[in-house]
Amino acid sequence: MQHPISRYMMASYAYYVEDDPIISDAMFDQCAKNILEHWDTLDHPHKHLLSKEMLEAGTYLGKYPEIVKNAVANYRSII
């Protein structure tokens, strides 16, 4: 199962950079809410790239690691 932060970062990249969403807006919003609800217990190498303010706004304003870009490309290649 995919980590919620991975899913959020991938969905953000697909939406904001590629302008081609991989999940619905409702799923994206729910993912942000889930991350916020479990913020203190989540551990992920990209957590430091997020902020609670970004999650509350339902956006991502940072740079995307190459692994996120590659994960979106890989996802698109198998669907």
Secondary structure, DSSP 8 states (H G I E B T S, - for coil): ---HHHHHHHHHIIIIISS--SS-HHHHHHHHHHHHHTGGG---TTGGG--HHHHHHT---S---HHHHHHHHHHHHH-
